[in-house]
């Protein structure tokens, strides 16, 4: 009787040890799997943050998470150290990574609401490099033209052609979101040229424009499957008609 009791106790003990070993192995496997993805620390929103919230009030609504490098956005932030004085450009929702272009100067938020959207139009946003939008010198209230470029497939006459065309004209800019700029190390001496006049813009920009439904679709499609290049196109800019740019006509 006593031997059977001891055998039963030993079996239970072995079962518990086995279960613990399985749990520890599974946890180790998860850690090993995460290590192979080269995880990166990223600030992630865990509580909703209203638009216009000062960055110094966001800490309680953010957490640092380890995210596989392949899933980290190019402008994702891991710290708020260089974002002093900025505010959230838009409402931030739980689960999204905090991107640099989501933090802008307080006065920029005020200016974004100053443009009335014409009746019948809708807004669409897209992200581009500064060089593709007149060096980043685009402001709320400006009008822009869109060149849509595709490596092949857009020209019915020759589907292998790379083409560009100024397709969307004089779209109203309703919001400009810029990544925070690094401040110059020291101010220029009195009378010296301001380095900000010639310094290349950093990071990416997110623009929002008001267009009709058809043009919104063109912008979205080109953002997904082609490339965008914008011009600053005032309302009095001349319109010489649509023209498809390709290699055999670009010099004509």
Secondary structure, DSSP 4 states (H G I P E B T S, - for coil): -HHHHHHHHHHHHHHHHHHHHHHHHHHHHHHHHHHHTTEEEEEEE-S-B-TT-BGGG-GGGEEEEEEEGGGS-TTB-S-STT-TTEEESS-B-TT-B-BGGGEEEHHHHHHHTTSPPPTT-EEEEEEEEGGGBGGG---TT-EEEEEEEESSSS-TT-TT--EEEEEEEEEEEEEEEEPPPPPPSSPPPTTSPPGGGTPPP-SEEEEEEEE-HHHHHHHHHHHHHSEEEEEE--TT-------EE-TTTTT-
